[in-house]
């Protein structure tokens, strides 16, 4: 007998307002969403085997988003990572793509719906080939 498990979604975001906005957008996709305000906590919890990680750049703690991404890749090179950040720079997107994000989405209130659509594509049955 096969059980239909909820996808595990990690949201690494230190801004409580954005955590709440993201929670509202993603709650219809899974009841198994975990929130972290720093990269260290996310790394310690990777044994939960997330399907997708929504990752901010500026985080509480010692590690920023790029440090966190590099550590995630050391543990699980296949987890789908979406950088959802307001971090702006000449090559922010390119740097994160080089280190293994699959998507970059600039953080603003209008992009939350796009974030939900991206996560839905990754977590829907039959989507295991995305990003590979």
Secondary structure, DSSP 8 states (H G I E B T S, - for coil): --------EEEE---HHHHHHHHHHHTTT-S-EEEESBHHHHHHTGGG--SEEEE-SS-BSS--HHHHHHHHHHH-TTSEEEEEE----TTHHHHHHHTT-SEEEE-SGGGHHHHHHHHHHHHSTT-TTTT-
